[in-house]
Amino acid sequence: MVDMMNNRFRKDMMKNASESKLSKDNLKKRLKEEFQHAMGGVPAWAETTKRKTSSDDESEEDEDDLLQRTGNFISTSTSLPRGILKMKNCQHANAERPTVARISSVQFHPGAQIVMVAGLDNAVSLFQVDGKTNPKIQSIYLERFPIFKACFSANGEEVLATSTHSKVLYVYDMLAGKLIPVHQVRGLKEKIVRSFEVSPDGSFLLINGIAGYLHLLAMKTKELIGSTKINGRVAASTFSSDTKKVYASSGDGEVYVWDVNSRKCLNRFVDEGSLYGLSIATSRNGQYVACGSNCGVVNIYNQDSCLQETNPKPIKAIMNLVTGVTSLTFNPTTEILAIASEKMKEAVRLVHLPSCTVFSNFPVIKNKNISHVHTMDFSPRSGYFALGNEKGKALMYRLHHYSDF
């Protein structure tokens, strides 16, 4: 029998007090369960395949089959390797329209090879991404409207923009080339509209209000569907990849999970070690939820445990930042999580998934060209990574592992 109480790591694996002592076989099973939970299943290298060796004929067939497939074994691995991320600096995304105002939003178009850059200089600019000159397509100037956030609609046909001090929501119709101001949403009593999220399927618009309110709007008509409320203030919110749920991080360090259709709270849990939350993100494949807190810790959870458990344990706590985590972004293939803090220079890291280890070669600290990061995004197939800083530069990097834009 193994005493579980003598080891602080094993103590966490106890499901109840009766498991203070476990047999070696049961401990082995428990360690295996914990490993599979952390890796999101059984990794390919751990799967054992039994080969038939009953006759010489069969073994010869296996050898022939192996020789035929040798090419696959020596080709490049399809999954992203951990440790060092092969990348290169590209021309700034907004080099053809320089500014000194803080960049508040950088986002790649979901369908075209275009990047949008918006900032406190009242302008939303679109650039063609070629990695060399990134020619400007157009700029939309919004008078006396320093942009807090700008975002493409899910189909890429509209750009939505909010300001730091206004309740007006601007909608730019890219096909018609028309700017439509939404002055007042009926039933919405917010004095300022700033932080919002667009659902992945393009049906909904979620606005973070004051006093803990979350407002769900129809994307097509911009009409209010309904509102929900959490305790404390809403620090950040995001949709699940299937648009069926909303995850909201509160100023009290709690995370709420809402059902979009019924607008009922499905679960509520405390983000481990968090005094108050600052950011939250979900992965495209529906596997992970990442929560960023004021102390610089990013907790990565399994999404299933966030729905089912009252006190879920994170798969990994990323502690590479020391100031509040204000930005979190998963790449489309769920192999990279970008984390950043706007409170400190060069405070941005790229985390490899599923190993939850930080890439050692980014950022290059001696260059000190990143400064304070306020926004980040990956291109639709992860070929490019962009971030915007307070010096008015939208820095862009080419990720060599991914061949497409």
Kinemage of the C-alpha trace (Angstrom):
@kinemage 1
@onewidth
@group {chain A} dominant
@subgroup {mainchain}
@vectorlist {calphas} color= white
{ca met a 1} P 0.000 0.000 0.000
{ca val a 2} L 1.147 3.571 -0.795
{ca asp a 3} L 0.489 6.416 1.669
{ca met a 4} L -1.093 9.230 -0.379
{ca met a 5} L -0.898 11.821 2.420
{ca asn a 6} L 2.905 11.939 2.486
{ca asn a 7} L 3.211 13.344 -1.036
{ca arg a 8} L 1.589 16.729 -1.860
{ca phe a 9} L 1.198 15.870 -5.549
{ca arg a 10} L -0.515 12.556 -4.803
{ca lys a 11} L -2.716 14.231 -2.182
{ca asp a 12} L -4.387 16.209 -5.031
{ca met a 13} L -5.343 12.936 -6.745
{ca met a 14} L -7.429 11.709 -3.775
{ca lys a 15} L -11.152 11.688 -4.579
{ca asn a 16} L -12.211 11.228 -0.933
{ca ala a 17} L -10.766 10.679 2.576
{ca ser a 18} L -10.979 6.885 2.298
{ca glu a 19} L -8.230 6.972 -0.343
{ca ser a 20} L -5.490 7.978 2.105
{ca lys a 21} L -3.821 4.667 1.190
{ca leu a 22} L -3.938 3.039 -2.243
{ca ser a 23} L -2.521 -0.186 -3.579
{ca lys a 24} L 0.231 0.127 -6.192
{ca asp a 25} L -2.123 -1.153 -8.927
{ca asn a 26} L -4.802 1.417 -8.044
{ca leu a 27} L -2.175 4.188 -7.872
{ca lys a 28} L -0.953 3.189 -11.326
{ca lys a 29} L -4.541 3.439 -12.663
{ca arg a 30} L -5.049 6.828 -11.012
{ca leu a 31} L -1.793 8.217 -12.481
{ca lys a 32} L -2.864 6.952 -15.895
{ca glu a 33} L -6.277 8.690 -15.530
{ca glu a 34} L -4.631 11.974 -14.489
{ca phe a 35} L -2.236 11.829 -17.446
{ca gln a 36} L -5.027 11.145 -19.956
{ca his a 37} L -7.115 13.959 -18.426
{ca ala a 38} L -4.190 16.382 -18.816
{ca met a 39} L -3.435 15.306 -22.411
{ca gly a 40} L -7.106 15.282 -23.456
{ca gly a 41} L -7.075 11.536 -24.182
{ca val a 42} L -4.549 8.819 -24.960
{ca pro a 43} L -1.682 10.257 -27.066
{ca ala a 44} L -0.830 8.403 -30.263
{ca trp a 45} L 2.601 7.296 -29.026
{ca ala a 46} L 1.022 5.614 -25.957
{ca glu a 47} L -1.373 3.429 -27.924
{ca thr a 48} L -0.241 -0.182 -28.193
{ca thr a 49} L -1.145 -2.065 -31.373
{ca lys a 50} L -0.991 -5.846 -31.401
{ca arg a 51} L 0.450 -7.324 -34.564
{ca lys a 52} L -0.331 -10.866 -35.667
{ca thr a 53} L 2.780 -13.061 -35.862
{ca ser a 54} L 1.123 -16.483 -36.214
{ca ser a 55} L 2.884 -17.406 -39.467
{ca asp a 56} L 5.909 -16.434 -41.553
{ca asp a 57} L 3.605 -15.392 -44.421
{ca glu a 58} L 1.845 -12.801 -42.259
{ca ser a 59} L 5.113 -11.380 -40.917
{ca glu a 60} L 6.413 -11.022 -44.489
{ca glu a 61} L 3.213 -9.153 -45.435
{ca asp a 62} L 3.734 -6.812 -42.471
{ca glu a 63} L 7.313 -6.144 -43.591
{ca asp a 64} L 6.171 -5.402 -47.145
{ca asp a 65} L 3.521 -3.043 -45.783
{ca leu a 66} L 6.122 -1.272 -43.631
{ca leu a 67} L 8.452 -0.802 -46.623
{ca gln a 68} L 5.618 0.662 -48.661
{ca arg a 69} L 4.878 3.239 -45.935
{ca thr a 70} L 8.444 4.340 -45.188
{ca gly a 71} L 7.861 7.657 -46.936
{ca asn a 72} L 5.258 8.632 -44.339
{ca phe a 73} L 7.634 8.008 -41.459
{ca ile a 74} L 10.361 10.325 -42.731
{ca ser a 75} L 8.051 13.181 -43.762
{ca thr a 76} L 7.447 16.265 -41.613
{ca ser a 77} L 5.145 15.795 -38.623
{ca thr a 78} L 1.705 17.338 -39.116
{ca ser a 79} L 1.362 18.384 -35.462
{ca leu a 80} L 3.229 21.454 -34.239
{ca pro a 81} L 6.407 20.523 -32.290
{ca arg a 82} L 7.040 22.113 -28.899
{ca gly a 83} L 10.154 24.051 -27.790
{ca ile a 84} L 11.013 26.405 -30.657
{ca leu a 85} L 8.484 27.989 -33.037
{ca lys a 86} L 9.915 28.636 -36.503
{ca met a 87} L 8.852 32.157 -37.448
{ca lys a 88} L 10.088 35.371 -39.059
{ca asn a 89} L 9.300 39.077 -38.741
{ca cys a 90} L 7.217 40.570 -41.549
{ca gln a 91} L 6.573 44.161 -42.505
{ca his a 92} L 4.179 45.840 -40.041
{ca ala a 93} L 0.574 45.235 -41.089
{ca asn a 94} L -0.153 48.985 -41.036
{ca ala a 95} L 3.176 50.199 -42.497
{ca glu a 96} L 1.343 51.990 -45.353
{ca arg a 97} L -0.724 53.977 -42.838
{ca pro a 98} L 1.568 54.772 -39.904
{ca thr a 99} L 0.142 56.171 -36.667
{ca val a 100} L 1.371 56.904 -33.154
{ca ala a 101} L -2.020 56.236 -31.520
{ca arg a 102} L -2.530 52.994 -29.589
{ca ile a 103} L -3.757 50.025 -31.642
{ca ser a 104} L -6.884 48.667 -29.966
{ca ser a 105} L -7.839 45.931 -32.467
{ca val a 106} L -6.019 43.723 -34.975
{ca gln a 107} L -7.998 41.016 -36.757
{ca phe a 108} L -7.599 38.884 -39.876
{ca his a 109} L -10.534 38.566 -42.268
{ca pro a 110} L -12.214 35.127 -41.989
{ca gly a 111} L -12.295 34.575 -45.752
{ca ala a 112} L -9.926 36.923 -47.600
{ca gln a 113} L -6.197 37.615 -47.207
{ca ile a 114} L -6.907 40.882 -45.391
{ca val a 115} L -6.022 42.263 -41.956
{ca met a 116} L -7.928 45.013 -40.138
{ca val a 117} L -6.169 47.503 -37.844
{ca ala a 118} L -8.112 49.952 -35.650
{ca gly a 119} L -7.006 52.317 -32.897
{ca leu a 120} L -7.460 55.463 -30.870
{ca asp a 121} L -6.835 57.628 -33.975
{ca asn a 122} L -10.547 57.160 -34.938
{ca ala a 123} L -9.757 55.007 -37.990
{ca val a 124} L -10.381 51.427 -39.135
{ca ser a 125} L -7.951 50.396 -41.882
{ca leu a 126} L -7.894 47.318 -44.118
{ca phe a 127} L -4.638 45.960 -45.604
{ca gln a 128} L -3.862 43.207 -48.104
{ca val a 129} L -1.553 40.661 -46.441
{ca asp a 130} L 1.450 39.682 -48.543
{ca gly a 131} L 4.104 39.771 -45.795
{ca lys a 132} L 6.264 42.226 -47.772
{ca thr a 133} L 4.532 45.586 -48.229
{ca asn a 134} L 0.947 44.826 -47.066
{ca pro a 135} L -0.705 47.438 -49.341
{ca lys a 136} L -3.553 49.488 -47.887
{ca ile a 137} L -7.020 48.768 -49.283
{ca gln a 138} L -8.976 51.511 -47.497
{ca ser a 139} L -9.432 53.442 -44.258
{ca ile a 140} L -12.746 54.330 -42.612
{ca tyr a 141} L -12.529 57.452 -40.453
{ca leu a 142} L -15.059 57.860 -37.626
{ca glu a 143} L -15.178 61.454 -36.393
{ca arg a 144} L -14.572 61.919 -32.654
{ca phe a 145} L -14.758 58.156 -32.181
{ca pro a 146} L -11.535 56.715 -30.648
{ca ile a 147} L -12.027 53.005 -31.265
{ca phe a 148} L -12.191 50.685 -28.243
{ca lys a 149} L -12.834 47.542 -30.303
{ca ala a 150} L -13.394 46.672 -33.974
{ca cys a 151} L -14.360 43.232 -35.230
{ca phe a 152} L -15.397 41.451 -38.444
{ca ser a 153} L -18.757 39.712 -38.577
{ca ala a 154} L -18.533 35.909 -38.844
{ca asn a 155} L -19.092 35.994 -42.631
{ca gly a 156} L -16.650 38.880 -43.080
{ca glu a 157} L -19.206 41.166 -44.764
{ca glu a 158} L -19.395 43.720 -41.927
{ca val a 159} L -17.064 45.505 -39.534
{ca leu a 160} L -18.434 46.466 -36.107
{ca ala a 161} L -16.784 49.198 -34.031
{ca thr a 162} L -17.331 50.680 -30.563
{ca ser a 163} L -15.711 53.677 -28.904
{ca thr a 164} L -14.135 54.370 -25.512
{ca his a 165} L -16.841 56.889 -24.519
{ca ser a 166} L -19.968 56.395 -26.682
{ca lys a 167} L -23.062 54.185 -26.747
{ca val a 168} L -23.127 54.259 -30.565
{ca leu a 169} L -22.242 51.031 -32.389
{ca tyr a 170} L -20.958 51.590 -35.930
{ca val a 171} L -21.555 48.923 -38.581
{ca tyr a 172} L -19.598 49.193 -41.835
{ca asp a 173} L -21.136 47.206 -44.701
{ca met a 174} L -18.107 46.168 -46.773
{ca leu a 175} L -20.100 45.064 -49.828
{ca ala a 176} L -22.144 48.270 -50.077
{ca gly a 177} L -19.351 50.508 -48.752
{ca lys a 178} L -21.847 52.073 -46.348
{ca leu a 179} L -21.358 53.160 -42.708
{ca ile a 180} L -24.427 52.579 -40.502
{ca pro a 181} L -24.544 54.053 -36.965
{ca val a 182} L -26.695 52.151 -34.428
{ca his a 183} L -27.518 54.987 -31.998
{ca gln a 184} L -29.819 53.131 -29.624
{ca val a 185} L -30.740 49.470 -29.212
{ca arg a 186} L -34.324 49.232 -27.935
{ca gly a 187} L -34.334 47.925 -24.356
{ca leu a 188} L -30.594 48.464 -23.883
{ca lys a 189} L -30.035 51.047 -21.154
{ca glu a 190} L -26.235 51.171 -21.225
{ca lys a 191} L -24.661 54.648 -21.264
{ca ile a 192} L -21.484 53.354 -22.947
{ca val a 193} L -21.151 50.358 -25.285
{ca arg a 194} L -17.553 49.153 -25.426
{ca ser a 195} L -16.722 45.463 -25.036
{ca phe a 196} L -18.577 42.974 -27.283
{ca glu a 197} L -18.237 39.506 -28.847
{ca val a 198} L -19.498 38.099 -32.158
{ca ser a 199} L -20.726 34.480 -32.072
{ca pro a 200} L -18.788 31.972 -34.251
{ca asp a 201} L -21.900 31.085 -36.274
{ca gly a 202} L -22.713 34.765 -36.893
{ca ser a 203} L -26.150 34.704 -35.229
{ca phe a 204} L -25.518 36.746 -32.089
{ca leu a 205} L -23.785 39.806 -30.718
{ca leu a 206} L -22.933 39.801 -27.009
{ca ile a 207} L -22.403 43.151 -25.254
{ca asn a 208} L -20.734 43.358 -21.840
{ca gly a 209} L -22.660 45.913 -19.806
{ca ile a 210} L -22.103 47.509 -16.409
{ca ala a 211} L -23.224 46.064 -13.039
{ca gly a 212} L -22.746 42.476 -14.235
{ca tyr a 213} L -25.157 42.541 -17.187
{ca leu a 214} L -24.613 40.598 -20.427
{ca his a 215} L -26.846 41.585 -23.353
{ca leu a 216} L -27.568 39.177 -26.215
{ca leu a 217} L -28.479 40.818 -29.549
{ca ala a 218} L -29.528 39.373 -32.905
{ca met a 219} L -26.630 39.988 -35.284
{ca lys a 220} L -28.847 40.528 -38.313
{ca thr a 221} L -31.199 43.157 -36.857
{ca lys a 222} L -29.102 44.416 -33.882
{ca glu a 223} L -32.187 43.994 -31.674
{ca leu a 224} L -32.049 42.909 -28.038
{ca ile a 225} L -33.017 39.258 -27.451
{ca gly a 226} L -32.448 39.160 -23.696
{ca ser a 227} L -30.108 39.989 -20.813
{ca thr a 228} L -28.478 37.964 -18.037
{ca lys a 229} L -26.703 39.092 -14.882
{ca ile a 230} L -23.726 37.828 -12.877
{ca asn a 231} L -22.483 38.855 -9.445
{ca gly a 232} L -19.922 41.661 -9.585
{ca arg a 233} L -18.842 43.182 -12.880
{ca val a 234} L -18.248 41.432 -16.211
{ca ala a 235} L -14.493 41.356 -16.818
{ca ala a 236} L -14.596 39.401 -20.100
{ca ser a 237} L -16.837 37.035 -22.038
{ca thr a 238} L -16.657 34.634 -24.972
{ca phe a 239} L -18.814 32.172 -26.898
{ca ser a 240} L -18.103 28.446 -27.078
{ca ser a 241} L -17.055 27.231 -30.526
{ca asp a 242} L -20.572 25.850 -31.220
{ca thr a 243} L -22.278 29.131 -30.071
{ca lys a 244} L -24.454 27.166 -27.609
{ca lys a 245} L -22.773 28.560 -24.477
{ca val a 246} L -21.319 31.820 -23.167
{ca tyr a 247} L -18.410 31.900 -20.716
{ca ala a 248} L -18.223 35.050 -18.582
{ca ser a 249} L -15.352 35.967 -16.259
{ca ser a 250} L -16.291 38.172 -13.315
{ca gly a 251} L -14.409 40.773 -11.316
{ca asp a 252} L -14.707 38.429 -8.315
{ca gly a 253} L -12.568 35.710 -9.904
{ca glu a 254} L -15.545 33.491 -10.821
{ca val a 255} L -16.481 32.022 -14.205
{ca tyr a 256} L -20.135 31.649 -15.253
{ca val a 257} L -21.333 29.327 -18.030
{ca trp a 258} L -24.634 30.324 -19.682
{ca asp a 259} L -26.867 28.498 -22.110
{ca val a 260} L -27.498 30.821 -25.084
{ca asn a 261} L -30.992 29.554 -25.961
{ca ser a 262} L -32.512 29.388 -22.467
{ca arg a 263} L -30.191 32.067 -20.965
{ca lys a 264} L -29.880 29.940 -17.810
{ca cys a 265} L -26.678 29.510 -15.812
{ca leu a 266} L -25.346 25.982 -16.460
{ca asn a 267} L -22.392 26.181 -14.068
{ca arg a 268} L -20.402 28.586 -11.936
{ca phe a 269} L -16.925 28.014 -10.522
{ca val a 270} L -14.003 29.895 -9.004
{ca asp a 271} L -10.989 30.323 -11.298
{ca glu a 272} L -8.281 28.715 -9.166
{ca gly a 273} L -6.025 31.269 -7.458
{ca ser a 274} L -7.711 34.270 -9.107
{ca leu a 275} L -8.668 37.396 -7.124
{ca tyr a 276} L -10.342 38.930 -10.156
{ca gly a 277} L -10.498 37.872 -13.796
{ca leu a 278} L -9.354 39.949 -16.745
{ca ser a 279} L -9.675 37.748 -19.847
{ca ile a 280} L -11.175 34.477 -21.096
{ca ala a 281} L -10.971 32.457 -24.331
{ca thr a 282} L -12.236 29.141 -25.713
{ca ser a 283} L -10.522 26.944 -28.311
{ca arg a 284} L -12.028 26.292 -31.746
{ca asn a 285} L -12.106 22.506 -31.250
{ca gly a 286} L -14.158 22.801 -28.047
{ca gln a 287} L -11.424 21.284 -25.871
{ca tyr a 288} L -10.009 24.141 -23.761
{ca val a 289} L -11.058 27.188 -21.755
{ca ala a 290} L -8.295 29.656 -20.788
{ca cys a 291} L -8.780 32.182 -17.958
{ca gly a 292} L -6.399 35.095 -17.359
{ca ser a 293} L -6.263 36.797 -13.954
{ca asn a 294} L -4.872 39.964 -12.375
{ca cys a 295} L -1.851 38.158 -10.912
{ca gly a 296} L -0.471 37.101 -14.313
{ca val a 297} L -1.561 33.445 -14.159
{ca val a 298} L -3.354 31.773 -17.081
{ca asn a 299} L -5.310 28.666 -16.082
{ca ile a 300} L -6.039 26.215 -18.900
{ca tyr a 301} L -9.101 24.037 -18.228
{ca asn a 302} L -10.688 21.114 -19.995
{ca gln a 303} L -13.999 22.489 -21.328
{ca asp a 304} L -15.951 19.412 -20.186
{ca ser a 305} L -14.808 19.867 -16.577
{ca cys a 306} L -15.946 23.525 -16.692
{ca leu a 307} L -19.449 22.328 -17.564
{ca gln a 308} L -19.719 19.405 -15.164
{ca glu a 309} L -17.610 20.146 -12.066
{ca thr a 310} L -18.282 22.703 -9.320
{ca asn a 311} L -14.570 23.044 -8.573
{ca pro a 312} L -12.644 22.113 -11.754
{ca lys a 313} L -8.852 21.846 -11.581
{ca pro a 314} L -6.829 23.431 -14.382
{ca ile a 315} L -4.814 21.150 -16.662
{ca lys a 316} L -1.958 23.636 -16.311
{ca ala a 317} L -1.344 27.053 -14.774
{ca ile a 318} L 0.909 29.178 -17.024
{ca met a 319} L 2.952 31.509 -14.806
{ca asn a 320} L 5.268 33.206 -17.305
{ca leu a 321} L 3.668 36.650 -16.916
{ca val a 322} L 3.845 38.707 -13.715
{ca thr a 323} L 1.212 41.375 -14.455
{ca gly a 324} L -2.514 41.065 -15.235
{ca val a 325} L -3.318 38.963 -18.332
{ca thr a 326} L -5.425 41.223 -20.576
{ca ser a 327} L -5.385 39.246 -23.873
{ca leu a 328} L -5.889 35.546 -24.668
{ca thr a 329} L -6.168 34.046 -28.173
{ca phe a 330} L -6.169 30.419 -29.388
{ca asn a 331} L -4.966 29.733 -32.912
{ca pro a 332} L -7.481 27.996 -35.272
{ca thr a 333} L -5.810 24.558 -34.985
{ca thr a 334} L -5.731 24.711 -31.135
{ca glu a 335} L -1.960 24.176 -31.081
{ca ile a 336} L -0.987 27.652 -29.809
{ca leu a 337} L -2.396 29.894 -27.071
{ca ala a 338} L -1.173 33.506 -27.210
{ca ile a 339} L -1.157 35.285 -23.833
{ca ala a 340} L -0.302 38.948 -23.169
{ca ser a 341} L -0.397 41.695 -20.566
{ca glu a 342} L -0.747 45.345 -21.552
{ca lys a 343} L 0.706 46.405 -18.192
{ca met a 344} L 4.321 45.574 -19.045
{ca lys a 345} L 6.643 45.800 -22.055
{ca glu a 346} L 7.397 42.566 -23.972
{ca ala a 347} L 4.813 40.735 -21.811
{ca val a 348} L 3.595 38.308 -24.482
{ca arg a 349} L 4.129 34.541 -24.740
{ca leu a 350} L 3.061 31.734 -27.073
{ca val a 351} L 2.040 28.487 -25.349
{ca his a 352} L 2.241 25.118 -27.124
{ca leu a 353} L -0.768 22.797 -26.808
{ca pro a 354} L -1.383 20.125 -25.604
{ca ser a 355} L 1.968 20.125 -23.747
{ca cys a 356} L 1.168 23.556 -22.179
{ca thr a 357} L 4.818 24.641 -22.498
{ca val a 358} L 5.959 28.100 -23.610
{ca phe a 359} L 7.936 28.507 -26.861
{ca ser a 360} L 11.410 29.627 -25.781
{ca asn a 361} L 12.258 31.804 -28.811
{ca phe a 362} L 9.404 34.321 -28.580
{ca pro a 363} L 9.587 37.180 -27.884
{ca val a 364} L 13.223 38.018 -28.658
{ca ile a 365} L 13.853 40.122 -25.538
{ca lys a 366} L 17.031 41.833 -26.812
{ca asn a 367} L 15.121 43.414 -29.738
{ca lys a 368} L 12.512 45.079 -27.458
{ca asn a 369} L 10.301 46.048 -30.411
{ca ile a 370} L 6.999 44.620 -29.123
{ca ser a 371} L 6.378 47.048 -26.224
{ca his a 372} L 2.890 46.976 -24.576
{ca val a 373} L 0.546 44.520 -26.349
{ca his a 374} L -3.170 45.419 -26.482
{ca thr a 375} L -4.569 43.030 -29.098
{ca met a 376} L -3.602 39.796 -30.913
{ca asp a 377} L -4.935 37.507 -33.648
{ca phe a 378} L -4.013 34.512 -35.827
{ca ser a 379} L -4.878 34.258 -39.530
{ca pro a 380} L -7.611 31.715 -40.542
{ca arg a 381} L -5.101 28.871 -41.115
{ca ser a 382} L -2.461 30.115 -38.648
{ca gly a 383} L 0.083 31.164 -41.285
{ca tyr a 384} L 0.368 34.643 -39.702
{ca phe a 385} L 0.285 36.034 -36.170
{ca ala a 386} L -0.313 39.752 -35.542
{ca leu a 387} L -0.312 41.968 -32.466
{ca gly a 388} L -0.982 45.656 -31.868
{ca asn a 389} L 0.892 47.841 -29.385
{ca glu a 390} L 0.537 51.284 -27.780
{ca lys a 391} L 3.065 52.822 -30.207
{ca gly a 392} L 0.681 52.474 -33.160
{ca lys a 393} L 2.386 49.451 -34.754
{ca ala a 394} L 0.597 46.262 -35.821
{ca leu a 395} L 3.488 43.794 -35.758
{ca met a 396} L 3.150 40.696 -37.926
{ca tyr a 397} L 4.968 37.341 -37.966
{ca arg a 398} L 5.000 34.451 -40.441
{ca leu a 399} L 4.659 31.037 -38.756
{ca his a 400} L 6.584 28.600 -40.996
{ca his a 401} L 4.916 25.416 -39.711
{ca tyr a 402} L 1.672 26.436 -41.442
{ca ser a 403} L 1.768 26.625 -45.232
{ca asp a 404} L -1.546 28.453 -45.784
{ca phe a 405} L -2.755 31.950 -44.827
